[in-house]
Amino acid sequence: MKHVNFRHVEIRNFLSIGDAPVSLDFKPGLHIITGINRDKTDRRNGIGKTSLIESVYFAVDRKSTRLNSSHEWISRMPSSA
């Protein structure tokens, strides 16, 4: 089995991630993805954690684990900044 080691990932316009880029830097070891819901600070749902994982999978395999159409992958959400 081959391994891919990512050092940096930048995601834009993918699933729930809008046009403001989301960047991740990876160092060797275990990574836990959490986030902050800026709209509802008491919640951790709907902030794009799965979209981050899905984007890495898509970059490697050019497939989605849950979507069939490439039109569904593209986000046209404006940045919330």
PyMOL commands that set and color helices and strands:
alter all, ss='L'
color gray80, all
select helices_A, chain A and resi 49-61+70-73
alter helices_A, ss='H'
color red, helices_A
select strands_A, chain A and resi 8-11+22-25
alter strands_A, ss='S'
color yellow, strands_A
deselect
rebuild
show_as cartoon
